[in-house]
Amino acid sequence: MDRPRYPTARKRSIDLETWAGAGIPLLRAPREFVAELHRLHLPQPGTTVVAVLDARHRMTASASFAPRPYVEDGWHHRNAILTHLRQVTPHDLRQARPTRTAVLLRCREGSGDWTEQDGAWMWALRDATTLHGLRCGSYIALTPSGWQSLGDGRRGRNPHSGSWAEGPVHTVTELPPRSTREPAQDRVWRPTGVTSIDTVRRAAAR
C-alpha cells in the first residue's frame, strides 16, 4: 500500500534569484563581521552559525551547531535555527516592526556557488526569523575558496572552511618532549618508623 505524502516530505527551498530579489538587508562590514564570527566559533565544515545583529549592526548573540548531515529539508533546518535563536536571544514578536536581524553562516565543502542545500537553509532562515520576530539577514557560505554572501556577490578569501585548523589549539600534544623539559628532582620514598608490638603491649599494661 502506498504511503501518503505528508507536507513535511516536500522540499522547502529558495532559489538564488528569489533570494537576491527579496530585499535582504546588506551587512555594513561583511569582511569584519565574518572574521569576528569565525574567531568566536571556529566553524568546521558541517557547522552552521546563526548571529543576531541589533539596529546598529552590532552582534548581540550567536550560536553554532552541527545539524545531521543527511537532513536536506528546509523545515528541519528551520527548527534547528529557531531552537538556537530561542536559547540565545528573546523574540521580538511584540514589536510592530523588527529591529534586529539574524544572519546565517554555513561552513561547507565544495564551491562557493549556490547549491540546493543553500536554498534549503535560506528558506529555513527566512521562516525562523519570521517566527522569532526578527528580520531575515544575509546568508554566508564559508567554503575552501573563502567566504561569500550569496545574493549580493560580496566575498573574500579569508577566512575559509579550513581556517579553523590555523588557530591556536591548546592540548597536551603542545607540551615539549620529555627530553627537553627540565629534569625533575628525584623523590625517594622512605618508610616511616614502625613501632614494635612489645612496646605497644608495655604501654597498655601501665
C-alpha positions in Angstrom: 0.0 0.0 0.0 1.4 3.4 -0.9 2.0 5.7 1.9 0.6 9.3 1.6 3.0 12.1 1.1 2.9 14.4 4.1 3.6 18.1 3.8 7.0 17.7 5.6 8.1 15.4 2.7 8.2 18.2 0.1 11.3 20.3 -0.3 11.4 23.8 1.1 14.0 25.9 -0.6 14.6 29.3 -2.1 16.5 29.8 -5.4 19.2 32.3 -5.7 17.3 34.7 -7.9 14.4 34.8 -5.5 16.8 35.4 -2.6 18.6 38.2 -4.4 15.4 40.0 -5.1 13.9 39.6 -1.6 15.4 42.9 -0.3 17.7 41.2 2.3 19.4 43.9 4.3 23.1 44.1 3.5 25.8 43.7 6.1 27.6 47.0 6.6 31.1 45.5 7.0 30.8 41.9 5.9 34.6 41.2 6.0 34.9 42.3 9.6 31.7 40.5 10.6 32.7 37.2 9.1 36.2 37.4 10.7 34.6 38.1 14.1 32.1 35.3 13.8 34.8 32.9 12.7 37.0 33.9 15.7 34.2 33.3 18.1 33.1 29.9 16.8 35.9 28.5 14.6 33.4 26.6 12.4 34.4 23.4 10.6 32.8 22.0 7.5 29.3 20.9 8.5 28.9 23.7 11.1 26.2 26.4 10.9 26.4 29.6 12.8 23.4 32.0 13.4 24.1 35.5 14.7 21.7 38.3 15.7 22.5 42.0 15.0 20.9 45.0 16.6 19.7 48.1 14.8 23.2 49.4 14.7 24.5 46.2 13.1 26.3 45.2 16.3 26.3 41.5 17.1 24.4 40.8 20.2 24.1 37.0 20.2 25.3 34.0 18.2 25.2 30.2 18.3 26.9 27.4 16.3 25.6 23.9 15.8 26.2 20.9 13.6 22.9 19.5 12.0 22.6 16.0 10.9 24.3 15.6 7.6 21.6 13.5 5.9 18.8 16.1 6.6 18.0 18.1 3.5 14.6 19.6 4.1 14.4 23.3 5.0 11.7 22.5 7.6 14.2 20.6 9.7 16.8 23.4 9.3 14.2 25.9 10.3 13.6 24.1 13.5 17.3 23.9 14.3 17.8 27.6 13.8 14.7 28.5 15.8 15.8 26.3 18.7 19.1 28.1 18.9 17.7 31.5 18.5 15.4 30.9 21.4 18.4 29.8 23.5 20.5 32.9 22.9 18.1 35.8 22.4 14.5 36.8 23.3 11.9 37.2 20.5 10.6 40.5 19.1 7.1 39.3 18.3 5.5 42.1 20.3 7.2 44.9 18.3 5.3 46.5 15.4 8.4 46.1 13.1 11.5 44.0 13.6 14.6 46.0 14.6 17.1 43.1 14.9 18.4 40.9 12.1 19.5 37.3 12.0 22.4 36.3 9.8 23.4 32.7 8.9 26.9 31.4 8.1 27.2 27.9 6.8 30.7 26.2 6.6 30.8 23.5 4.0 32.9 21.9 1.3 32.5 22.5 -2.4 32.5 25.6 -4.4 31.2 29.0 -3.3 28.3 28.9 -5.8 24.7 28.4 -4.7 23.6 24.8 -4.0 20.2 23.2 -3.3 21.3 22.9 0.3 22.0 26.6 0.5 18.4 27.1 -0.8 17.0 25.0 2.0 19.0 26.9 4.6 17.8 30.2 3.1 14.2 29.1 3.4 14.9 28.0 7.0 16.5 31.3 7.9 13.6 33.3 6.5 11.0 31.2 8.2 12.8 31.1 11.6 13.3 34.8 11.7 9.6 35.4 11.0 8.6 33.1 13.8 11.0 34.8 16.2 10.1 38.4 15.2 13.4 39.2 13.5 14.4 40.4 10.1 15.9 37.9 7.7 19.6 38.9 7.0 22.4 37.7 4.9 23.3 34.1 4.1 27.1 33.5 4.0 28.7 30.3 2.6 32.2 29.5 4.0 34.0 27.2 1.6 37.6 26.2 0.7 37.8 29.2 -1.6 36.8 31.7 1.1 33.5 33.3 2.2 30.7 34.7 0.0 27.5 36.5 0.9 25.2 34.7 -1.6 22.8 37.0 -3.5 24.9 40.2 -3.3 28.2 39.0 -4.6 30.5 40.2 -1.8 33.2 37.8 -0.9 36.7 37.3 0.4 39.5 34.7 0.6 39.8 34.6 4.3 38.6 33.1 6.5 37.7 29.9 4.6 36.4 26.5 5.6 39.8 25.3 6.7 40.8 28.3 8.7 39.7 26.7 12.0 42.8 24.5 11.8 45.1 27.5 11.7 44.0 28.8 15.1 45.8 28.0 18.4 44.9 24.6 19.8 45.7 24.1 23.5 46.1 20.4 24.0 48.6 18.2 25.8 50.3 17.5 22.5 51.7 21.0 22.5 53.9 20.2 25.6 57.6 19.9 24.7 59.1 16.4 24.5 60.1 14.9 27.8 63.8 15.1 26.9 63.7 18.9 26.5 62.0 19.5 29.8 63.9 20.4 33.0 64.8 17.3 34.9 62.6 16.8 37.9 64.1 16.3 41.4 64.5 12.7 42.4 61.9 11.7 45.0 63.0 8.8 47.2 60.3 7.0 49.2 61.5 6.1 52.7 59.3 4.0 55.0 58.3 5.7 58.3 59.4 4.2 61.6 57.4 1.1 62.8 56.6 0.7 66.5 57.2 -2.9 67.7 54.3 -4.8 69.2 56.1 -5.3 72.5 56.3 -1.5 73.0 52.6 -1.2 72.4 51.9 -4.0 75.0 54.0 -2.5 77.7 52.3 0.9 77.2 48.9 -0.7 77.5 49.8 -2.6 80.7 50.7 0.6 82.6 
